[in-house]
Amino acid sequence: MKKIAIGIVLVIIISIGIFLLIQNMSQTEKLKVCPDKLIQNDMPSIMPITNSNYYLINGERKEIIDFDANWVKNNCTIKIEKEI
């Protein structure tokens, strides 16, 4: 009987922990800032490159995934520069 009660309590604690983790992850704010420019890296490479495109803000590289894509699309005019 005690083992069942302990098991139920553990399941509840784990469920609450998972819920809080998911809630925290979904509340992570994306950047709502207009980048100075979009760098499109079109350089050929032997190995496939992920994240070859990125934004620049004040000369610093910022990953596109960190931005709120809809906000940037609706609020910014971005200069595109190609790396060849």
N, C-alpha and C positions, 0 to 999 in steps of 0.2 A: 504494500500500500504506500509506504514512504517512497519507494523507488518511482512509482507512478507519479506521485505529487512532485518529486524533484524533477522528473522528466518534463512534466507539464510546465513547471516554472522555467526550466531551461529553454523550452520552445518559445515561451512568451518573451523571455529576455532577448533571445536571438532575433525573434520577429521584430521586436521594438528597435533593436540595433540596426537591422537591415532597413527598416522603414526610415529611421533618422538619417542613415547614410544616403539613401536614395533622395530624400527630401533635400539634404544639404547639397548634393551634386546637381540637382535641378535648379537650385537657386544661385548657382555660380553665375555671376554677371559677365556677360560678354562686353567687350569694349564698344562704346557708342561714341566714336571719335572719327573724324574724317582723316584718313591717311593722306600724306603728301603725294604719294604715287604708288602704283602697283608695278612691281618688277616681275615680268614674265621671262623666266629662264628657258629659252628655247635652244640652249647649247646641246649638241648631240653628246651622248655618253654611251659607254659600253654597258653599264648596269642601269636598270631603271631607277630613276630618282623620284622619291616622293617629296612633297612639299617644295617643289622647285619654284613655285610662285610665292611671292610674299609682298607685304606692304613696307613702305618706309615712312617713318615719322621722325622728323628732325634728324635725318641721316641714320637712324637706327632701324635695323631689321625687326619687323614684327610679324608673327605668323598669322596668316589669314584666319585660321581656325579660332583665334582669340577674339575675333570681332563679331558683332551682331550683324550678320550679312544683310538682313532686310533693312536694318537701320542705315547702314552704309549705302546701300542701293538707293534708298529713298531720300537721303539727305546730303549726299556727297557727289562732287564731280571730281573724278580721280584721273590724273595724268597716268598713262600707261607707257612704260619704258620696257623695251625688249632687250634681253641679253642674248647675243648671238655668238 
